[in-house]
Amino acid sequence: MAARAGVSRGAVSLAFNNRPGVSEATRERIMAAVAELGWVPNQAAIKLSGSATGAADTVGLVIARPARQLGLEPFYMEFISGAESVLEEHGCSLLLHLVRDTDQEIAVHRQWWQSRRIAGSILVDIQQNDPRITELAAIGLPAVVVGHPSLAGDFTSVWTDDEAAVHEAVRYLAALGHRRIARVGGHPALGHTMIRTAALNAIVAELGLEPARSLTTDYSGEQGARATRSLLASPERPTAIIYDNDIMAVAGLSVAAEMGLSVPRDVSLIAWDDSQLCRLTHPNLSAMSHDVFGFGADVTRRLFDVVHRRNPASSPAATPVLLPRGSSAPPHDTTD
């Protein structure tokens, strides 16, 4: 190819890997030679070389979830689909691995990066003082954090404004006449769980509502159902419940029916993420809706900026927007 294009072999490498150092005219001449000769890179040789370019077509994503649960979780299915849409544009692929805990995740990322299996990683489910932030920064892993900048250390981050979304949901319920609002949240150590809990407590106090009760779960339908039973069986039963994902909200709807309660007459329910599940129930679930597919795509584009050293700034994705549907209404007895 170098001979056909009249350039050095180094120039061919720069052009083919879309790196700076050759003019646009030279790059076009080289790519014309590539097309003419029908050449494709030998991936086995690239990986054996251990060069950084061997990893340039792969992005890593490690999730600490049981495989069965992840398969039922609409958020990650949509997020990964969004990521894949951008990877496809770049001719790249996703390397996905499920692990038990954070320690195992750190080990996987370290092994991938040190063996140059990946160009960079997407870091999810960030915790307060997350050890991944310091450990992976120390090895120089290019990464984007899906989470608030306060949790991301020196990594670039992309996040949704959970505080604003919680405030919108509670203001809506308060405007309907609800004064006793509860929440079924996710894992208590996760950063966005903590942000949503703090936001809920702050807004109910600001509006003069009764103190909110938050229960934490593992995001599964089973634990969402258990938390809902606990709330609905309590002496001071809430008139509205906000769920941190749609699976738990669907489970909560079933629990209300099981306990002889009518939604929304006896209790209003609001889900998070607004997948198709929210529109398949009866009544349809009110939800905090945001473009999860677009979120995954934005995160992946930002990772390519990091990998190519464009120094991208952290930025919020679109704030979730409340979509009222049939599962929310004024409480039946506003004097309760």
PyMOL commands that set and color helices and strands:
alter all, ss='L'
color gray80, all
select helices_A, chain A and resi 2-5+9-16+24-37+43-49+52-55+67-72+74-89+102-114+131-138+149-151+162-176+191-206+221-232+246-258+277-280+292-307
alter helices_A, ss='H'
color red, helices_A
select strands_A, chain A and resi 58-63+93-98+120-123+143-146+156-159+181-185+213-216+240-243+268-273+286-289+315-316+321-323
alter strands_A, ss='S'
color yellow, strands_A
deselect
rebuild
show_as cartoon
